Amino acid sequence: MLLSNEPSPNNIHQLSVNETATNQPTTYQATKPSTPAILATNLCKSVGDTDNKINILSQLQLQVALGESVAIVGSSGSGKSTLLGLLAGLDQPTSGSVTVKGAAFSDLDEDARAAIRGKHMGFVFQSFQLLPTMTALENVMLPMQLANQDNAKKVAIATLEKVGLGARLTHYPKQLSGGEQQRVAIARAFASQPAILFADEPTGNLDLATGERIIELLFDLNQAAGTTLILVTHDMKLAKRCQRSLTLNNGRLSESL
């Protein structure tokens, strides 16, 4: 998908031409483009009152295809985490719209947005966000249980085994290293097989060797499940692994060089 400063009209169709060997009239068949995983149009986010307004995002445009991997990079304070929160419906824009698999978040209340997040999205946070009173297994099971998903325990065990933590099922977060905690967080995000995975600085709190293992794990699971992957990162090595790398600067996105 191309990124531009102007939104692509949803009603533009591609035309395919069918001609026979004889001099029959040329016919055109309209093919509607597939629905993108994420579509942000004229997205603006401001904070403060009229006299002290700060524009974080300004007329931002973004389209991410199903199954695509996209990295968002930029300096500290550029609004990367703010953008991720808006794309996930965790926050509301000042103006503009975010559409997730055809559903416009701006038209939905918080309960409806939460339902979409539960059905289609997974999250990997820089601070892991594991519940300290739950074991690794219980942390991974929890989102599936909240969604009334069948076989939550079986799926959670299998996913933890995929990330190399089959022997750590009953360990609590405080009993795990930083890299192990992040692997639990990744297992939790992928266990429900989300269509879209958001990751906010997934290697930010890890040493180099552990971070590289986490990167490999993210992309292995991403490719196996065909998940749309949207990353916020300072790690250029991680950004280059994505199909596209976008830079957030002055409230807008541009293709990274």
Steps between C-alpha positions, in 0.01 A plus 500: 500500500617850424504774757411848389394830650163468335258216580422255224130503409332181608301482178794479262486169322766325298399414144597176331478471124372188323539485124431205272703407195214616282400863477255481786446818706740547788332440836603639837442328831516703821679337791457657841823516703513285810416666830821621671585386850545862612398824330571837663364807320580863585592390851560786744577494871541810712530556873455811711257791468477759224776721643737211573409245234765249398448316171638148529363360172388710204296377202679165517424235238577128532383186327623156604410187305395173658809295582739792453778587746559872563748674729439853628817680604572852617664702773387482862189710551402491132167333580569137405330348803214749465449386142504135604234569762279672243539218247401250768202704614648547847473876450281723284637750244425871514382462141532256214417131504645153555346199332589145606406227253220718370365611840531875574611547860360854502148357454531262796477536876772367731325163551483442125864604453601264782311218328695563178828507690414173669405335173765632261796644694796398709743723690863475605596780739848623587426450870357149439176571695490154657279452805736424792253276685456269200734234366636512147230257394222700667623825344485347152162338562332813634413683170360178355293435809360853490402435138344163595738323264494123508808301603670807652732290718601268217571790264691693769723201577572440132585869444730517802676191373550674163680787673718259700323531835342158529690445824391835647122462494453529875756775558388849600638811323739581788655155452575567132775701334417807290534301179279223635236751609500650151459153350196446724363833376556395139336163564201678655473729196518218244301231687162632385631525141422871451466644152702805611786515748623830648841507665631806686880486533496119537879484551540826690564344843713209382872444451628464143511119487156459658359773275621319190332178615177691561519653149538154344211373708272788402555449129489120515160512668387788274579307183355174629168664588487760220447770763510870413790637704529869598808587705615815675874482551832682532676182386593554134598134465148404600349766273692367198351155552156643423363531148468876550664746734328836557638804680275715716613862492307822563180302542515323161631176361744460213682202352831444678814510285 
